[in-house]
Amino acid sequence: MKVTSVYVKPLAGEVLRNVSPEKVLRMLERDVLKRMKASILQTTFSQRAKKSLAESLRVTLRPRSLLVEALHPAFMPLVKGQKKRQMTWLVRAKRPIPIVTETGELIFRWATPRSMANGKWIHPGRKPQDFIEKAKEEARTYVRSRMAKELKRQIKAAWVKS
């Protein structure tokens, strides 16, 4: 699943045309991946889910952009959110379903066709997560600052040569 990409050329503009975006992108590649993994680790998912989601992220360096890919199927509901709906697939469960109550107590229940007909087993839905957009904005800020530093360095080197 292609999540997003950060295209550097519009960020550079005419003023920064002498700066190598590839050099900045190589530095940015590690930083974006590290920030996205850190965002996943701060979620309330289980440790196993966090590890699986973090390992499925990949950032690929392209000639003038970074491509962020999420290879785990659970990313779609995270990024786009989920609607409130009945979890009908729980009727086919082979084992009782563990439920943590509001008091923190762990109980086990079976989902039956009768309970489904009564309108039970409703998933509350999920709001879309914006950690990918946050990482994208941070990447843009990082690219601008790194390119400005690189431009200053190149101007200083050109000034010293003349």
Secondary structure as UniProt FT lines:
FT   STRAND          2..7
FT   HELIX           9..12
FT   TURN            13..18
FT   HELIX           21..41
FT   HELIX           47..55
FT   STRAND          57..61
FT   STRAND          65..70
FT   TURN            73..74
FT   HELIX           75..80
FT   STRAND          85..86
FT   HELIX           88..92
FT   STRAND          97..100
FT   TURN            102..103
FT   STRAND          106..109
FT   HELIX           113..117
FT   TURN            118..119
FT   STRAND          122..123
FT   HELIX           131..161
//
